[in-house]
Amino acid sequence: MFTVFVLGNIASGKSTACRYFESRGAMLIDLDELAKSLYVPGSDIVNALADEFGWDILDEEGGIRRSILASRAFASPDSVARLNGIVHPVLIEQLSLRFLDLVCCTVSSPRYPFAVVEVSAPTGFEDAFGLADEILVISAPLSVRRERAIQRGMEHLISMPVLLASPKSLRCAISLQL
């Protein structure tokens, strides 16, 4: 299956572009949602996260308390690398399984002509770029991204480097990895 990864800064227009592709027949995969779906209470990935970041990241039902995990996992580049080391291999496996047409003993046509993957945080996920046939970087002026972030209730992200990073630096980082 032909795959397109759509990257961009927060509030740059990735979701709009992905919905457009979906309206044209693409299978849409939101990488954030796929990652969240992996956090099943009692699963190997949840247990590994609890081992690494403390068992108090789990709620009473054994689910991830995202705010506690985030405060620990994003505290330093080293902790981000540890989080990625746990989550990314499983995420890449699950992502690749979605691209494969499961065919057994029959001939069939693909359900979707192509797939589009919305990648909100490409840094650290470069090892998955080999799954993409094309990488599309969406950009918008900083003033537009700030306005969109405020409209979406993400005021706390306005001063974060991920919102302020220039699309040019994002494209350069991607091209260096490919």
N, C-alpha and C positions, 0 to 999 in steps of 0.2 A: 504494500500500500504506500502510495506517495504521501510523505508527511512534511508538514510545515510547522516549525516552531515559531511562535510569535512572541517577541521580547519587547520590553520597553520599561520606562520608568513608571512609578506609581502615577495613575491618572493621565497616562499618555494617550490612551485610546485602544489599548490591547483588546479589551472586552468587546468594544464596538467592532473592531476588525474581525475578531473571531466569530461574533454573531453573524456578520456578513457572510463569511465563508460557510458557516453552518447553514445559512439560508440558501446557499448554492449547493448543498448536498454533502458538505464535509461532516465527518464525525468530529465533534468538539470534545476535547479533553482539557479540563481546567486542572492544572497540575496541583494547585493549592487544595482543591477539593479531593483530588485523588490521594494526596498525602494525608489529609484529615481522615479519609476513609480507612486508612491503615491502622489507626489508633483504636483497635478493638480491645476492650478489657480482657486481660489474660493472654493476649497474643505475645509472640516472641518479641516483636518490636516494642510493645509497651513495657514488657519486663526489662528489656535491654535499656530503654530510656530511664526507667526507674532505678536500675542498677547504677547507671552513669550519673544521673542528676538528682537522685534521692527519692526514696519511696513516698515522700510526702507530696510529690507531683501528682499522685493519684488521688481521685476522689473516693467516696465511700463505695461506689460500684466498681472501682478499678479502672475508671476512665481517666484520661489525661486532663489535668487542670492546666489549660493552655497558658494562662497568665503566669503561673509559677514556672512552668517549663520554659516559657519565653524569657522570663527574667534571668534564668540561669543559663540557658542555652545561647542567648545573644549577649552575654556579659563580656565576652572577649573573643578574639579570633580563634583561640584554641578551643573554647567551648562550642563555637559554631562548627568548627571542623569535627569535633566529637559527635555533635548532633548529626551532621551530614554523613559521617561515617556509619552511623546506625540506620538512618532513614533512606539515604540515597540508593544503596544497593537494592533494597526492597522496592522502592519507588520506580527505579529503572526497570526492574523485572516486571512489575505490574503494568508499566507503560508499554513495554515491548509486547506483552501479551495482548494488549488492546489493538495493536497494529496487525497482529497475525490473524488471518482468516482461519478459523478452526474448521477444517474440512476432514472428514473421515470417510473414506471409501466412496465418495461421490465427487462429481464435478459440480462446482457452483461458481457463481459470479460474486465478486466482492459486494458486501452489503453497502459500503460507502466507497465512492471513487477516490477519496483522499481524506486524510486526517489533519486537523489543525490543533496544536497544543499551545495553550496559553501558559507561558512561563513568566511568573511574576518576579521571581528572584533567581536570575540566571547565574549569579556569582556562586561558585561552588558546585554548580550543576553542569559544568562544561563537559564532564565525562559522559553525559547523555546526548550531547550534540551529534554524536555519530549516528543516532537513530533518525535524525532529520535529513530529509532530502534538500530542504531549503530552510534558511533562517531569515525571518522578516523582522526588522527592528522598526517599531513604531515610535515616533517622537512627536512632541508638541512643545511649544514655548513654555518656559518656566511659569510665566504669569497665568497661562491657561491651566497648567497642571495644579498650581496653587489654588485657583478658583474652584476647580473640580474637586480637589481634596477637601476643601472647606464645605462645599455643597454635600459631600458624602459623609461629613462628620469625622473627617480624619485630620483635624487641625493639629493634633499632636505629631503628625508626620511631616509637617511643613518644613521644619528645620533639619530633618534627617538627611544624611548624605544621599540616600537612595532617591529622594525626591529632587535633590539639588544636582545630582550628577548629570552631566551633559550627555545627550544622545550620542555625540561623537565619541566620547570616552567609552560608552557602552559598546558601540560598534567596533572600536579598536580592540577592546578586551575580547570580544567574540572572535574577531578575525585572527587574533593571536593564538586562540585555542584551536582553531580549525586548521 
